[in-house]
Amino acid sequence: MAAPKVAVVGAGVVGLSTAMCIVETYPSCSVTILSDQFSPNTTSDVAAGMLIPHTYPGTPIHVQKQWFKDTFAYLFAISNSAEASEAGIHLVSGWQVFKNTPKEELPFWSDVVLGFRPMSEAELQKFPQHRFGQAFTTLKCDCPPYLLWLEKRLKATGVQMYTRKVADLWDLHSEYNVVVNCAGIGAHQLVGDEKLFPVRGQVLEVHAPWVKNFIRDGDGLTYIYPGIHRVTLGGTREEGSWSLSPDPGTTKDIFNRCCSLESSLRGAEDVQVKVGLRPSRQCVRLQRELLSQGGVKLPVVHNYGHGSGGFSMHRGTAKEAARLVGECIAALEGSSSRAKL
Ligand code: FAD
């Protein structure tokens, strides 16, 4: 069989990292990315990019932990390299604070991040409304630079990228041997997945270079995440809302909530507002499917539905998707050699 042709649909963090893992694992494949939008116009560009996992209720914890470990190890290596500033990857230390002690004092990812420990009484004095807290160091991606860095590396390995809206995965059957679906919330329409729903998120980006530590309220709704140049203030989680328009009332509310955690933010300048739709599901859809029409077959690998945790999990799920692509190629090679006999 000639070099297998693989199309990856989607150019958010999931599509780009999946294409990267396919190229690294199967260098003989010819990989093409097809997407109706590229950075800076994807949901991935809106994300805060913090590596703090959210739990997917439909996926075993040991699987989620492995995805997070793979992602953390990959980005940690970048943060320790000369590429760190271009890729927008850096370590950040801070606190997750709770008004009441959480049921689960040790989250599943506590031994993957660095230096996880309960906060001391002295640290908690900074947060008079909170009774309990966890201190740790994790990684943050500055999302647009990271996406551009991935695109640049993919182009350097010969990956082609085209702007194209795919109406039906089957439309690709005559051009490609395997199709990988990384369409994020777009998969709702593309494959009619009714289990996939948007969770709208609005965030602010501000100039506040004195803020060096992250602060996250344990309910996950209010957070302050310092990046290399800007600080992200969040946020909202509006299940089922498809609106991409910023809401001025929400902007004020986010700003006030963040100031109640970190008063110095009252001096922040140059507030910009971003909105994105988290592609949410009970579990990430990471599986093979064989499409078939009139005796013609098209193997598909789905990798979408990362919800609030696409950055935290992307490299782990990309590795698994690449492994599934390998299974599809092996099956195609098996059937082409049987056809020759
Ligand atoms: P996307 O980035 O949406 O990419 C999908 C791609 O598919 C796009 O390029 C799109 O154009 C393309 N596409 C869709 N349909 C089609 C089609 N029919 N044909 C061709 N192309 C198509 N996660 C974290 O881990 N940490 C965080 O701190 C964090 N903060 C967040 C804050 C906010 C406000 C939001 C909204 C999200 C946040 N997330 C965070 C979640 C994260 O952004 C997502 O999980 C992640 O971006 C999903 O990536 P994706 O590549 O699947 O989707």
Boltz pocket constraint, residues with backbone or C-beta under 6 A from the ligand:
constraints:
  - pocket:
      binder: B
      contacts: [[A, 9], [A, 10], [A, 11], [A, 12], [A, 13], [A, 14], [A, 15], [A, 34], [A, 35], [A, 36], [A, 37], [A, 38], [A, 41], [A, 42], [A, 43], [A, 44], [A, 45], [A, 46], [A, 47], [A, 48], [A, 49], [A, 50], [A, 51], [A, 52], [A, 164], [A, 165], [A, 166], [A, 167], [A, 182], [A, 183], [A, 184], [A, 185], [A, 186], [A, 187], [A, 190], [A, 199], [A, 200], [A, 201], [A, 202], [A, 203], [A, 235], [A, 236], [A, 274], [A, 275], [A, 276], [A, 277], [A, 278], [A, 279], [A, 303], [A, 304], [A, 305], [A, 306], [A, 307], [A, 308], [A, 309], [A, 310], [A, 311], [A, 312], [A, 313]]
      max_distance: 6.0
